[in-house]
Amino acid sequence: MKILLSAYVLDLLLGDPQGFPHPVRFIGNLITYLEKKLLRLEKSHRYQFFMGILLTVTVVSITYLITFLIIGLAYSVHNYLGIFISIILGYTVLATKSLDTETRKVYKKLENATIEEARVALSYIVGRETKDLEEKEIVRATVETVGENISDGIIAPIFYFFLGGVPLAMAYKAINTLDSMVGYKNDKYLYFGRFSAKLDDVVNYIPARLTAIFIVAAAFVRKRDYKHSIQMIIRDKGNHNSPNAGYPEAAVAGALKIQLGGINKYFGKEVYKPTIGNALVELNRKHIIETIDLMYWTSAVAIILFTIFKILLGDI
């Protein structure tokens, strides 16, 4: 648990420094390399599906084993070196500071620059088309991204870190990266990426629900409307095409008394997503900052509760 706490603090201090050899970049390069070897669109759907399974199993296994071996080798040299390497690798699976940095760029562009620049900043963190979005839609997209990534980028890695240390947390990041690269329901990846997408749903099942609980706790601490947050989780958790993302998004929407969802455009096609939350307050740029604040407090709640649990187990 001390390694997790140290990694968490390091993430808050450093984020994702430019030029840092981030493990996720290596995972992404491995996925790209194997995709070129395995994906054959002229083959049958069954073939594509099984090649997708092979891709997922290979990437996740290699990621876990390499992380395990690096840490084991470091510990074999010296205990302190093992601890140091574990903290460094562990810190890379967390995305609290980097999520703040990237989403705050959108807010700053809305505050100090043009809407075109805000659209460009947003395009780096969302999959939807941004070139025609007005300010309210830019804010909504940013808040939705932070809400979903509180689970994917922070609570889920902490959860697997807690369960199985750095190797399991890194394996989770591999699954998450696979989903973000090949888990699309388009002509290219519908069958090849299906297993990756389903596995991502499975591994995020518990973390997403824990995230919603932690957001409610954070809303209580920050004197947001935690009761309304609970109501929106109960009512709107299923209003998302993901079986998991609706939980944290509903929790955020309820706490801030805003409404998320609506029409998004992907690859030139409009896609309607059911609304989440009640529009008791009209969306404005300040909600980006308020969501970031909830994100930090949610991560703190998670760390505190997991630490208490470890203490109760006598494992700290």
Secondary structure, DSSP 8 states (H G I E B T S, - for coil): -HHHHHHHHHHHHH-S-TT---HHHHHHHHHHHHHHHH--TTS-HHHHHHHHHHHHHHHHHHHHHHHHHHHHHHHHH-HHHHHHHHHHHHHHT--HHHHHHHHHHHHHHHHHS-HHHHHHHHHTT-SS--TT--HHHHHHHHHHHHHHHIIIIIIHHHHHHHHHHHHHHHHHHHHHHHHHHH---STTTTTTTHHHHHHHHHHTHHHHHHHHHHHHHHHHHTTS-HHHHHHHHHHHTT-SSSTTTHHHHHHHHHHHT--EEEEEEETTEEEEEEEES--SS---THHHHHHHHHHHHHHHHHHHHHHHHHHHHT--
